[in-house]
Amino acid sequence: MLNPRRRPTTLVELVLALVMLPDLALPWLVDHYGKTCPTQPNPEQGIIYPLRDHRTVLYLTLAQDRKVEVLKIYMAVSVPCLFAFGIWKYGLRPRK
């Protein structure tokens, strides 16, 4: 006997949407740093961590560098999870 396919509830979809929100912060944060951070290192102020943004190299403090790295790791984990969720919800075959 075949069981009906399990579908995620609306609550699961809402939680997933909230989990994906920080992924939108990375481009905004890099753009913000591009407008406010120097392009030359300043060891006296601790601005020595490079951030390469296309053709520009910006220099960040340790706290700013950690924020960017955490968001990159978060994005690397959450995006594949989003695809896995889509496969779970909609399957691999197109609906008729």
Residue pairs with C-beta under 8 A, 6 or more apart in sequence:
5 91
7 89
8 85
8 88
8 89
13 89
16 82
16 85
19 78
19 81
20 78
20 82
22 71
22 74
22 75
22 78
23 71
23 74
23 75
23 78
23 79
25 71
26 68
26 71
26 72
26 75
29 67
29 68
29 71
30 51
30 53
30 68
33 51
33 53
33 58
33 60
33 64
33 68
34 53
34 56
34 58
37 47
37 51
37 58
37 59
37 60
37 64
38 47
38 58
38 59
39 56
39 57
39 58
39 59
40 59
41 47
41 48
41 50
41 59
42 48
42 59
45 61
46 61
46 62
47 59
47 60
47 61
48 59
49 59
49 60
49 61
49 62
49 64
49 65
50 57
50 58
50 59
50 60
51 57
51 58
51 59
51 60
51 65
51 68
60 68
